[in-house]
Amino acid sequence: EAAPTPSEEEFDALSYEDKIIELYPSSNARDRLTKEDLPQDIRRNMNFDWEEKKEAAIPIALEKTIDFMKKYARATAPKRSNDDYSSSDDSDREPTLSDFDEDDYDPIYGSSKRSNTMPFLKTELKTFFCKLRKNLLFDAGFRLVTPHPNDMYCWCPFGKNMSRWQRITGLLDAYGPDSGCQCTGGTQFTPGGLMGHLTSLIEDQNGNFGIKKRTMHFAVHAYLNKLYSNYYEGYEVGHQALYKMGDAGHKKALHAEQKIRER
């Protein structure tokens, strides 16, 4: 009999490695795996300041996601003057999570409440990112530097293989079945494959997806872009999956990864 799904509080109390095992899609895998079975590169992150990096990535991704929603709202809302869209804070500083504690008045909202063209409030997005931060498995493939037999170690957090995380964090209960927090299929991806999947949902060239689904996939894309933007420390380059194959950034990232493997 499969073990019951832990509550979010019970999950938070688990060790780093036990959290990863708890999120595996298969109940057989969860019963069979031990901490020693986890790839070394995934396990090693518990000894680094990974949580601090994730916390720093959230406000950047949150700000970009709000900008993404506003661009959609401007395209669908009645025309207004440019002054209506001016920012109240022209500072170049990077935002922090405390900047998003309240849903301040916004000219596109028309009030502090969600409008028909703005699918999520700031505080709803902030809550989502805090839930995403707890998913230690969906982006695990990014952290595999040592060659591994299976490099397809990433999942879309909205896919069926991440249903364990979705249930633990109450994702669908919090946002509803029409929130865009669902993705068909259960494909495993390489890091580049995951980024490509997210991009295809965001761009939606065939017009198959609503703004909610596009926004949620944009949020994950923005989070990964910031989290892995300087992944190969000492080389000033992001993870190779953040670049188009063959461009200068991708070549530099491959070089950095090779040097790290040789250490």
Secondary structure as a PSIPRED ss2 file (coil, helix, strand):
# PSIPRED VFORMAT (PSIPRED V4.0)

   1 E C   1.000  0.000  0.000
   2 A C   1.000  0.000  0.000
   3 A C   1.000  0.000  0.000
   4 P C   1.000  0.000  0.000
   5 T C   1.000  0.000  0.000
   6 P C   1.000  0.000  0.000
   7 S C   1.000  0.000  0.000
   8 E H   0.000  1.000  0.000
   9 E H   0.000  1.000  0.000
  10 E H   0.000  1.000  0.000
  11 F H   0.000  1.000  0.000
  12 D H   0.000  1.000  0.000
  13 A C   1.000  0.000  0.000
  14 L C   1.000  0.000  0.000
  15 S C   1.000  0.000  0.000
  16 Y H   0.000  1.000  0.000
  17 E H   0.000  1.000  0.000
  18 D H   0.000  1.000  0.000
  19 K H   0.000  1.000  0.000
  20 I H   0.000  1.000  0.000
  21 I H   0.000  1.000  0.000
  22 E H   0.000  1.000  0.000
  23 L C   1.000  0.000  0.000
  24 Y C   1.000  0.000  0.000
  25 P C   1.000  0.000  0.000
  26 S C   1.000  0.000  0.000
  27 S H   0.000  1.000  0.000
  28 N H   0.000  1.000  0.000
  29 A H   0.000  1.000  0.000
  30 R H   0.000  1.000  0.000
  31 D H   0.000  1.000  0.000
  32 R H   0.000  1.000  0.000
  33 L C   1.000  0.000  0.000
  34 T C   1.000  0.000  0.000
  35 K H   0.000  1.000  0.000
  36 E H   0.000  1.000  0.000
  37 D H   0.000  1.000  0.000
  38 L C   1.000  0.000  0.000
  39 P C   1.000  0.000  0.000
  40 Q H   0.000  1.000  0.000
  41 D H   0.000  1.000  0.000
  42 I H   0.000  1.000  0.000
  43 R H   0.000  1.000  0.000
  44 R H   0.000  1.000  0.000
  45 N H   0.000  1.000  0.000
  46 M H   0.000  1.000  0.000
  47 N H   0.000  1.000  0.000
  48 F C   1.000  0.000  0.000
  49 D C   1.000  0.000  0.000
  50 W H   0.000  1.000  0.000
  51 E H   0.000  1.000  0.000
  52 E H   0.000  1.000  0.000
  53 K H   0.000  1.000  0.000
  54 K H   0.000  1.000  0.000
  55 E H   0.000  1.000  0.000
  56 A H   0.000  1.000  0.000
  57 A H   0.000  1.000  0.000
  58 I H   0.000  1.000  0.000
  59 P H   0.000  1.000  0.000
  60 I H   0.000  1.000  0.000
  61 A H   0.000  1.000  0.000
  62 L H   0.000  1.000  0.000
  63 E H   0.000  1.000  0.000
  64 K H   0.000  1.000  0.000
  65 T H   0.000  1.000  0.000
  66 I H   0.000  1.000  0.000
  67 D H   0.000  1.000  0.000
  68 F H   0.000  1.000  0.000
  69 M H   0.000  1.000  0.000
  70 K H   0.000  1.000  0.000
  71 K H   0.000  1.000  0.000
  72 Y H   0.000  1.000  0.000
  73 A H   0.000  1.000  0.000
  74 R H   0.000  1.000  0.000
  75 A H   0.000  1.000  0.000
  76 T H   0.000  1.000  0.000
  77 A C   1.000  0.000  0.000
  78 P C   1.000  0.000  0.000
  79 K C   1.000  0.000  0.000
  80 R C   1.000  0.000  0.000
  81 S C   1.000  0.000  0.000
  82 N H   0.000  1.000  0.000
  83 D H   0.000  1.000  0.000
  84 D H   0.000  1.000  0.000
  85 Y H   0.000  1.000  0.000
  86 S C   1.000  0.000  0.000
  87 S C   1.000  0.000  0.000
  88 S C   1.000  0.000  0.000
  89 D C   1.000  0.000  0.000
  90 D C   1.000  0.000  0.000
  91 S C   1.000  0.000  0.000
  92 D C   1.000  0.000  0.000
  93 R C   1.000  0.000  0.000
  94 E C   1.000  0.000  0.000
  95 P C   1.000  0.000  0.000
  96 T C   1.000  0.000  0.000
  97 L H   0.000  1.000  0.000
  98 S H   0.000  1.000  0.000
  99 D H   0.000  1.000  0.000
 100 F H   0.000  1.000  0.000
 101 D C   1.000  0.000  0.000
 102 E C   1.000  0.000  0.000
 103 D C   1.000  0.000  0.000
 104 D C   1.000  0.000  0.000
 105 Y C   1.000  0.000  0.000
 106 D C   1.000  0.000  0.000
 107 P C   1.000  0.000  0.000
 108 I C   1.000  0.000  0.000
 109 Y C   1.000  0.000  0.000
 110 G C   1.000  0.000  0.000
 111 S C   1.000  0.000  0.000
 112 S C   1.000  0.000  0.000
 113 K C   1.000  0.000  0.000
 114 R C   1.000  0.000  0.000
 115 S C   1.000  0.000  0.000
 116 N C   1.000  0.000  0.000
 117 T C   1.000  0.000  0.000
 118 M C   1.000  0.000  0.000
 119 P C   1.000  0.000  0.000
 120 F C   1.000  0.000  0.000
 121 L C   1.000  0.000  0.000
 122 K H   0.000  1.000  0.000
 123 T H   0.000  1.000  0.000
 124 E H   0.000  1.000  0.000
 125 L H   0.000  1.000  0.000
 126 K H   0.000  1.000  0.000
 127 T H   0.000  1.000  0.000
 128 F H   0.000  1.000  0.000
 129 F H   0.000  1.000  0.000
 130 C H   0.000  1.000  0.000
 131 K H   0.000  1.000  0.000
 132 L H   0.000  1.000  0.000
 133 R C   1.000  0.000  0.000
 134 K C   1.000  0.000  0.000
 135 N C   1.000  0.000  0.000
 136 L C   1.000  0.000  0.000
 137 L C   1.000  0.000  0.000
 138 F C   1.000  0.000  0.000
 139 D C   1.000  0.000  0.000
 140 A H   0.000  1.000  0.000
 141 G H   0.000  1.000  0.000
 142 F H   0.000  1.000  0.000
 143 R H   0.000  1.000  0.000
 144 L C   1.000  0.000  0.000
 145 V C   1.000  0.000  0.000
 146 T C   1.000  0.000  0.000
 147 P C   1.000  0.000  0.000
 148 H C   1.000  0.000  0.000
 149 P C   1.000  0.000  0.000
 150 N C   1.000  0.000  0.000
 151 D C   1.000  0.000  0.000
 152 M C   1.000  0.000  0.000
 153 Y C   1.000  0.000  0.000
 154 C E   0.000  0.000  1.000
 155 W E   0.000  0.000  1.000
 156 C C   1.000  0.000  0.000
 157 P C   1.000  0.000  0.000
 158 F C   1.000  0.000  0.000
 159 G C   1.000  0.000  0.000
 160 K H   0.000  1.000  0.000
 161 N H   0.000  1.000  0.000
 162 M H   0.000  1.000  0.000
 163 S H   0.000  1.000  0.000
 164 R H   0.000  1.000  0.000
 165 W H   0.000  1.000  0.000
 166 Q H   0.000  1.000  0.000
 167 R H   0.000  1.000  0.000
 168 I H   0.000  1.000  0.000
 169 T H   0.000  1.000  0.000
 170 G C   1.000  0.000  0.000
 171 L H   0.000  1.000  0.000
 172 L H   0.000  1.000  0.000
 173 D H   0.000  1.000  0.000
 174 A H   0.000  1.000  0.000
 175 Y H   0.000  1.000  0.000
 176 G C   1.000  0.000  0.000
 177 P C   1.000  0.000  0.000
 178 D C   1.000  0.000  0.000
 179 S C   1.000  0.000  0.000
 180 G C   1.000  0.000  0.000
 181 C C   1.000  0.000  0.000
 182 Q C   1.000  0.000  0.000
 183 C C   1.000  0.000  0.000
 184 T C   1.000  0.000  0.000
 185 G C   1.000  0.000  0.000
 186 G C   1.000  0.000  0.000
 187 T C   1.000  0.000  0.000
 188 Q E   0.000  0.000  1.000
 189 F E   0.000  0.000  1.000
 190 T C   1.000  0.000  0.000
 191 P H   0.000  1.000  0.000
 192 G H   0.000  1.000  0.000
 193 G H   0.000  1.000  0.000
 194 L H   0.000  1.000  0.000
 195 M H   0.000  1.000  0.000
 196 G H   0.000  1.000  0.000
 197 H H   0.000  1.000  0.000
 198 L H   0.000  1.000  0.000
 199 T H   0.000  1.000  0.000
 200 S H   0.000  1.000  0.000
 201 L H   0.000  1.000  0.000
 202 I H   0.000  1.000  0.000
 203 E H   0.000  1.000  0.000
 204 D C   1.000  0.000  0.000
 205 Q C   1.000  0.000  0.000
 206 N C   1.000  0.000  0.000
 207 G C   1.000  0.000  0.000
 208 N C   1.000  0.000  0.000
 209 F C   1.000  0.000  0.000
 210 G C   1.000  0.000  0.000
 211 I H   0.000  1.000  0.000
 212 K H   0.000  1.000  0.000
 213 K H   0.000  1.000  0.000
 214 R H   0.000  1.000  0.000
 215 T H   0.000  1.000  0.000
 216 M H   0.000  1.000  0.000
 217 H H   0.000  1.000  0.000
 218 F H   0.000  1.000  0.000
 219 A H   0.000  1.000  0.000
 220 V H   0.000  1.000  0.000
 221 H H   0.000  1.000  0.000
 222 A H   0.000  1.000  0.000
 223 Y H   0.000  1.000  0.000
 224 L H   0.000  1.000  0.000
 225 N H   0.000  1.000  0.000
 226 K H   0.000  1.000  0.000
 227 L H   0.000  1.000  0.000
 228 Y C   1.000  0.000  0.000
 229 S C   1.000  0.000  0.000
 230 N C   1.000  0.000  0.000
 231 Y C   1.000  0.000  0.000
 232 Y C   1.000  0.000  0.000
 233 E C   1.000  0.000  0.000
 234 G C   1.000  0.000  0.000
 235 Y C   1.000  0.000  0.000
 236 E C   1.000  0.000  0.000
 237 V C   1.000  0.000  0.000
 238 G C   1.000  0.000  0.000
 239 H C   1.000  0.000  0.000
 240 Q H   0.000  1.000  0.000
 241 A H   0.000  1.000  0.000
 242 L H   0.000  1.000  0.000
 243 Y C   1.000  0.000  0.000
 244 K C   1.000  0.000  0.000
 245 M C   1.000  0.000  0.000
 246 G C   1.000  0.000  0.000
 247 D C   1.000  0.000  0.000
 248 A H   0.000  1.000  0.000
 249 G H   0.000  1.000  0.000
 250 H H   0.000  1.000  0.000
 251 K H   0.000  1.000  0.000
 252 K H   0.000  1.000  0.000
 253 A H   0.000  1.000  0.000
 254 L H   0.000  1.000  0.000
 255 H H   0.000  1.000  0.000
 256 A H   0.000  1.000  0.000
 257 E H   0.000  1.000  0.000
 258 Q H   0.000  1.000  0.000
 259 K H   0.000  1.000  0.000
 260 I H   0.000  1.000  0.000
 261 R H   0.000  1.000  0.000
 262 E C   1.000  0.000  0.000
 263 R C   1.000  0.000  0.000
